[in-house]
Amino acid sequence: MPKDDAAIFELLLDQAKQLRQVKLELEALKRMFFEHRPPFVEAFAQQRGAVESSGFLGPLDEAIQRVERMRQP
């Protein structure tokens, strides 16, 4: 593996591990919150849909698409 590829691999691996940790903590917080307030499950789903459709994640989605295009032969 070329030196640059190895550095990119290490960076992506580190980011994947950090994302996993964030997802784990967010999911645990959601479950704790919803355990004590079950009516919020439906409201949370609605808010999640609203955030997704708002364009808030647009820059991140574009960055992901750029990386995916780089991956293609």
C-alpha positions, -999 to +999 in steps of 0.1 A: +000+000+000+015+034-010+024+058+018-004+082+010-030+054+007-019+041+041-023+076+057-058+080+041-067+045+053-056+053+089-076+086+088-107+069+076-104+041+101-100+067+129-130+086+117-151+054+115-142+046+151-151+081+162-184+079+143-192+046+159-186+060+194-209+090+186-236+067+172-234+045+203-237+074+227-266+090+208-285+058+206-280+052+244-292+087+251-323+083+229-332+050+245-327+065+280-348+095+271-376+075+254-377+050+282-389+078+305-410+096+279-425+071+255-447+097+237-415+113+224-407+084+201-431+095+174-422+132+178-385+123+175-392+104+142-410+134+128-382+158+139-356+135+124-374+135+091-377+173+092-340+177+098-331+153+070-353+172+045-341+206+056-308+205+039-289+207+073-269+176+063-263+189+027-226+197+031-219+164+048-239+145+021-219+163-006-186+154+011-197+118+013-206+118-024-172+133-033-154+105-014-177+079-031-169+092-065-131+090-058-136+054-049-151+044-082-126+031-109 
